[in-house]
């Protein structure tokens, strides 16, 4: 990776990490785990590693998952994360969380997501 690209990636990582300090973004959008380090850039949500894996299993036609620190981000992807964030995205995509309780394990969560 050339120097300029590395600088951009480091800057984007700092921006995303700052976003994860904002209320709502400091926990996984799906299960509430603290310190999310993954994100679905098309849905605009921050995720824990487990929920990020489940989003990947749904397919990229539904959720496009990236690591905050391991992947490269485009300005458009960063902007979409700014535009949405966990609180706003969950208000749109999951307006009635009482009907979608957090499952006990990952396989239960995956089954529930498919049923929705």
C-alpha positions in Angstrom: 0.0 0.0 0.0 1.4 3.4 -0.9 1.9 6.1 1.7 -1.0 8.3 0.6 -3.4 5.5 0.8 -2.2 4.5 4.2 -2.7 8.0 5.5 -6.2 8.1 4.1 -7.0 4.7 5.7 -5.7 5.8 9.1 -7.7 9.1 8.9 -10.9 7.1 8.0 -10.3 4.7 10.9 -10.0 7.7 13.3 -13.2 9.1 12.0 -15.1 5.8 12.4 -13.6 5.2 15.9 -14.8 8.7 16.9 -18.3 7.9 15.6 -18.3 4.8 17.8 -18.0 7.1 20.8 -21.3 8.7 20.0 -24.4 7.6 22.0 -26.0 4.7 20.3 -22.9 3.9 18.2 -21.0 2.8 21.2 -22.8 -0.5 21.3 -23.7 -3.0 18.6 -26.9 -2.0 16.7 -28.2 -5.5 16.9 -27.3 -7.1 20.3 -26.1 -4.1 22.3 -22.5 -5.4 22.9 -20.1 -2.7 23.9 -17.3 -1.5 21.6 -18.4 -2.4 18.0 -15.5 -2.7 15.6 -17.5 -3.7 12.5 -20.1 -1.8 10.4 -22.6 -2.3 7.7 -21.9 0.7 5.5 -25.0 0.5 3.4 -27.3 0.2 6.5 -25.3 2.7 8.5 -24.9 0.6 11.6 -22.0 -0.3 13.9 -21.8 -4.0 14.8 -19.9 -6.4 17.1 -17.9 -9.2 15.4 -20.6 -11.8 15.9 -23.4 -9.6 14.5 -21.1 -8.5 11.7 -20.7 -12.2 10.8 -24.4 -12.7 10.8 -24.9 -9.7 8.5 -22.3 -11.1 6.1 -24.3 -14.4 6.0 -27.4 -12.6 4.9 -25.5 -11.5 1.8 -24.1 -8.3 0.3 -27.5 -7.6 -1.4 -28.8 -6.9 2.2 -25.8 -5.8 4.3 -22.3 -4.8 3.3 -20.0 -5.3 6.3 -16.5 -3.9 6.8 -14.0 -3.8 9.6 -13.5 -0.3 11.0 -9.8 -0.9 11.2 -8.9 -3.7 8.8 -10.7 -2.5 5.6 -10.4 0.5 3.3 -13.4 2.9 3.3 -14.5 5.3 0.6 -15.7 8.8 1.4 -19.2 7.8 0.4 -19.2 4.9 2.8 -18.0 7.1 5.7 -20.6 9.7 4.8 -23.4 7.1 4.9 -22.2 6.1 8.4 -22.4 9.7 9.5 -25.8 10.2 7.9 -27.3 7.1 9.7 -25.7 5.8 12.8 -27.3 3.1 15.1 -30.1 5.2 16.6 -31.4 6.5 13.3 -30.9 3.3 11.4 -32.7 1.2 14.1 -35.6 3.6 14.2 -36.0 2.9 10.5 -35.1 -0.7 10.1 -36.2 -2.0 13.5 -38.9 0.4 14.8 -40.4 -2.2 17.2 -37.5 -3.9 18.9 -39.9 -5.5 21.4 -41.0 -7.9 18.7 -37.3 -8.9 18.0 -35.8 -9.9 21.3 -32.0 -10.5 21.3 -31.5 -14.3 20.9 -29.2 -16.3 23.2 -26.8 -17.5 20.6 -25.7 -16.7 17.1 -27.6 -19.5 15.3 -30.8 -18.3 17.0 -30.1 -14.8 15.9 -29.6 -15.9 12.3 -32.8 -17.8 12.3 -34.7 -14.8 13.6 -33.2 -12.5 11.0 -34.3 -14.9 8.2 -37.8 -15.0 9.6 -38.2 -11.2 9.6 
